[in-house]
Every structure is written in C-alpha cells, then in structure tokens.
Amino acid sequence: MYRRNCLLAAGLVLFWVAAAAGQTIPRINKDDLKSKLGSPNLVIVDARIAKDWAASDQKIKGALRGDPERVGEWAARIPQDREIVVYCA
C-alpha cells in the first residue's frame, strides 16, 4: 500500500511539473542521475510524505523535499530552466 501511494504521489508530481512546463516526462536511471549530481543545472526533489522522508536513511544529498500534498507551492519555486528530477524512494 505504501509503495503504491508513494508511486502515485510521485507520478502526480511529475505530471504536474511537466504539464506546467508544457513538456513530456522523460525517465532517468540511477546511473545517469549519478553522473549529473553536482550540476548547477539540476534540481532534485524528494516527493515523499514528511514521515516517510524523516524515517528514511536513503536521501540524495542536496535534494529538496517537496510535500506531495503541496505540489503547487514548491513547484512554482523551482526554476523552469533547469533539469528537474522528482523521486520517491
């Protein structure tokens, strides 16, 4: 149940961000993401709910946390001229 809810939330976040930018939603694998870490043109958003994020020891250093229930608030603050990766671990 948790995994399904997490995937649903991440999917909704991705859809909203892409729709706002008028783009399709490409996927990225972990090796490609690792090669981009540290790039000033990359914004990583961890879209887990607060309790799951706090309980996890698996976080990407430098990622922003975006509450999946408040997408409109944080998505508007992300620069649209950068590559945006949203994940839910």
N, C-alpha and C positions, 0 to 999 in steps of 0.2 A: 504494500500500500504506500509506504513512504517513497519508494523508488518511483512509483507511478506518479505520485503527486509532485515529486521533485522534477521529473521529466516534463510533466505537463506545465509546471510553472516556468521552467527554462524555455520550453517551446513557445509559450505565450510571450515571454520577454523578448525572445529572438524575433518573433513575428512583429511585435510592436515596434521594436527598434528598426527593423528592416523596412517596415511599412512607412514609418516616419521619414526614413531616408529615401524612400522610393526605390529600394534595391531588393534583389533576391537574397536568400540566406545561404551563403556558402558554408560548408563544414570545414573544420581544420582538425588534423590529428595531433596527438600529443608531441610527436617528434617535430612537426612543422611549428607548433606553438613554442616548443623549447628553443628552436633556432631564432625566434623573434623576441624572446624575453629580453628586456632591457632597451628595446627600441623606443625612442620618444614618440613614434607614430602609432604605438599600440596601447590600447586601453583594455584591461581585463576586468570583467565584472563577475563576481561570485554571487549568483542569484539564489542562494539557499535562504530558507527562513532563519530568523535570528537564533533560535535554539539549536538548530542543526549546525549552523555555522560555528557557534560558540563551543559546541561539544566535539567538533572535529579537530584532529591534529593534521589534517591534509588541507593546506591552503596554499595558493600560489602567491609568492611574495610580491607585494606591490599591487595586488588585485584590490579593486574597490568592492565593497559589499553593497549590493543593491537588493533591497527587500522586494521580493516578487509581488507583494501586495501593493507596492507603491512605485511601480514602474514609471508612471508619468512624472513623478518628482525627480528621480535620479536620471532618467534617460534624457530629459531636457537639458541636463547639465553636462552631458558628455559631448565633447567636440565631434561634430559630424564629419570632419575632415581627417579623422584618424581611423585606423583599423580597430574595430570593436569585437572583442571575443567575450561572449557570455557563457558561463559554465555553471553547472550544478553538480558538485562532486558526490 
